[in-house]
Structure formats: C-alpha cells, structure tokens
Amino acid sequence: MISQAERYIRSPVGTLHLRANIDGIQSVNFVKIVPKVGHGYHTHNQANLWIERLEQQLNEYFDGDLKTFDVPLVTVGTEFQKEVWAALREIPFGGTWSYRQLAERVGRPRGYQAVGQANSRNPHAIVVPCHRVVQANGSIGGYAGGVERKKWLLKHESS
C-alpha cells in the first residue's frame, strides 16, 4: 500500500496544497478554496515527514532565510517536461531567465513555446521556481499561479 499525505498551509501568496508519498513531494499547488475536511487520523509515515519538512522549508523561504529547497520531488511528466523542470532549479535565487534562455538550456533554442507549456505544467510551485521565467524583453509574462503571485515572489527574492 502506498502511503500518501497532504496538507493545506497558509502563505503570504495564498493557500498552498502540499501532497507527498513515501518517495517525496508530489505537488505544491495554489488553491482558491480549502475544502472542509475532518481531522481524520494522523500517522507518522514518510509521506507526512516529507510534508513537514517542506512546510518548514516554505516557512523559512517566506521568512527570507531559505534560498534553495532540498526536499525530494516526485515528478510525473514527459522527458521534455522533466528536463525543463530540472533546468528551472538552476535559475539562481533572485534571478530570472527568459523563455529563450530556458529553451537554450534544454537544447531547444527555438522551442520557447514548448518550454513555456512545460513551465506552466510545473507540479511544484515555488519549490521548482517557474516564477523566475520572464519574457525576453524583461516583462513579467504569465504565471499559472497568477501574475500577482509571480510579482510578489520575484520581489520577495530580489529584496
């Protein structure tokens, strides 16, 4: 039986839904509405330990004390998506890359649109910093979590 865990946490950019299994963090997503759930039972399995570790690291990130997350991530996607998501983790804290730079990094210098689509499907918001990708002209571009969140995250990291 696969052990899984999930938790909703509040953050400066809204409520986050964290989900993990025994291998690591499966997803970090923004949510608009937190479903009403009962307390249920709590077990001390590895999935819960990953969630606790990620919650601690997110708190440190929002406090300005953490620049790189080190929780193991469970990634499900195409090989190309996984390449893009791995490259996103190379963007330095406080920095940005253009979609063109990201496309070049994964060996597809003319594949900006494909890179943009993979970027928008990133299952690990904030942890895999897709918010650090901007337009070639320096404009902020889009963000699956919403442009206001992206602006907040970029400002937070640049201060």
C-alpha positions as CSV (number, residue, x, y, z in Angstrom):
1,M,0.0,0.0,0.0
2,I,1.4,3.4,-1.0
3,S,1.5,5.9,1.9
4,Q,0.4,9.4,1.0
5,A,-0.1,12.6,2.8
6,E,-1.5,16.1,2.1
7,R,-1.8,19.4,3.9
8,Y,-3.1,22.9,3.2
9,I,-1.0,25.7,4.5
10,R,-1.3,29.4,4.5
11,S,1.4,31.6,3.0
12,P,1.9,35.2,2.0
13,V,0.8,34.3,-1.5
14,G,-2.3,32.4,-0.6
15,T,-3.2,28.8,0.5
16,L,-0.9,26.1,-0.8
17,H,-1.9,22.4,-1.1
18,L,1.1,20.1,-0.4
19,R,0.9,16.4,-1.4
20,A,3.5,13.7,-0.9
21,N,4.1,10.0,-1.0
22,I,6.8,7.9,0.6
23,D,9.3,8.9,-2.2
24,G,8.9,12.7,-1.8
25,I,6.8,15.7,-2.7
26,Q,4.3,15.1,-5.4
27,S,2.9,18.6,-5.8
28,V,2.7,22.1,-4.4
29,N,-0.3,24.0,-5.8
30,F,-2.1,27.2,-5.2
31,V,-5.7,26.8,-4.2
32,K,-8.6,29.3,-4.0
33,I,-10.8,27.3,-1.7
34,V,-9.7,25.0,1.0
35,P,-12.2,22.1,1.2
36,K,-13.7,21.3,4.6
37,V,-12.1,18.1,5.8
38,G,-12.2,16.2,9.0
39,H,-9.2,15.7,11.1
40,G,-9.1,12.0,10.4
41,Y,-6.2,10.0,11.8
42,H,-2.6,11.0,11.6
43,T,0.2,8.6,11.0
44,H,3.9,9.2,11.2
45,N,4.8,7.8,7.9
46,Q,7.5,9.0,5.5
47,A,5.0,11.0,3.4
48,N,4.0,13.0,6.4
49,L,7.6,13.6,7.2
50,W,8.2,15.0,3.7
51,I,5.2,17.3,4.1
52,E,6.5,18.5,7.5
53,R,10.0,19.2,6.1
54,L,8.6,21.0,3.1
55,E,6.3,23.1,5.3
56,Q,9.3,24.1,7.4
57,Q,11.3,25.0,4.3
58,L,8.5,27.0,2.9
59,N,8.2,29.0,6.1
60,E,11.9,29.6,6.0
61,Y,11.7,30.7,2.4
62,F,8.9,33.2,3.1
63,D,10.8,34.5,6.2
64,G,13.8,35.2,3.8
65,D,16.0,32.5,5.4
66,L,16.0,29.8,2.7
67,K,17.0,30.2,-1.0
68,T,17.1,26.5,-2.1
69,F,14.7,23.7,-1.3
70,D,16.2,20.3,-0.7
71,V,13.1,18.0,-0.4
72,P,13.0,15.1,-2.8
73,L,10.5,15.7,-5.6
74,V,8.3,13.1,-7.3
75,T,8.0,14.2,-10.9
76,V,5.5,12.8,-13.3
77,G,5.6,14.1,-16.9
78,T,7.2,13.7,-20.3
79,E,11.0,13.5,-20.5
80,F,11.0,17.0,-22.0
81,Q,8.9,18.4,-19.1
82,K,11.3,16.8,-16.6
83,E,14.2,18.4,-18.4
84,V,12.6,21.8,-18.3
85,W,11.7,21.4,-14.6
86,A,15.2,20.3,-13.8
87,A,16.6,23.4,-15.6
88,L,14.3,25.7,-13.7
89,R,16.0,24.6,-10.5
90,E,19.3,26.0,-11.9
91,I,17.9,29.6,-12.1
92,P,19.6,31.4,-9.2
93,F,17.6,32.8,-6.3
94,G,16.8,36.4,-7.1
95,G,17.5,35.9,-10.8
96,T,15.4,35.4,-13.8
97,W,15.8,33.7,-17.2
98,S,13.9,34.3,-20.3
99,Y,11.9,31.6,-22.1
100,R,14.6,31.8,-24.7
101,Q,17.4,31.2,-22.2
102,L,15.4,28.3,-20.7
103,A,14.9,26.8,-24.2
104,E,18.6,27.1,-24.9
105,R,19.5,25.5,-21.6
106,V,17.5,22.3,-22.5
107,G,18.9,22.2,-26.0
108,R,15.9,23.5,-27.9
109,P,16.9,27.1,-28.8
110,R,13.8,27.7,-30.9
111,G,11.4,25.9,-28.6
112,Y,10.2,28.8,-26.5
113,Q,6.5,27.8,-26.7
114,A,7.2,24.2,-25.8
115,V,9.3,25.4,-22.9
116,G,6.5,27.8,-21.8
117,Q,4.0,25.0,-21.9
118,A,6.2,22.7,-19.8
119,N,6.9,25.6,-17.4
120,S,3.1,26.1,-16.9
121,R,2.6,22.5,-16.0
122,N,5.2,22.5,-13.2
123,P,3.6,20.5,-10.4
124,H,5.9,22.0,-7.7
125,A,5.1,25.7,-7.5
126,I,7.7,27.8,-5.7
127,V,9.9,24.8,-5.0
128,V,10.7,24.5,-8.7
129,P,10.9,28.2,-9.4
130,C,8.9,28.6,-12.6
131,H,8.1,32.1,-11.4
132,R,11.7,33.1,-12.3
133,V,11.0,32.8,-16.1
134,V,10.1,36.1,-17.8
135,Q,9.7,37.4,-21.3
136,A,12.8,38.2,-23.4
137,N,12.0,41.9,-23.2
138,G,12.0,41.7,-19.4
139,S,8.3,41.9,-18.9
140,I,6.9,39.6,-16.3
141,G,4.9,37.3,-18.6
142,G,2.3,34.8,-17.3
143,Y,2.2,32.5,-14.4
144,A,-0.1,29.5,-13.7
145,G,-0.5,30.7,-10.1
146,G,-1.4,34.2,-11.2
147,V,0.6,37.3,-12.2
148,E,0.2,39.0,-8.8
149,R,1.7,36.0,-7.1
150,K,4.6,35.9,-9.6
151,K,5.3,39.6,-8.9
152,W,5.2,39.0,-5.2
153,L,7.6,36.1,-5.4
154,L,10.1,37.9,-7.7
155,K,10.0,41.0,-5.4
156,H,10.5,38.8,-2.3
157,E,13.5,37.1,-3.9
158,S,15.1,40.3,-5.1
159,S,15.0,42.0,-1.7
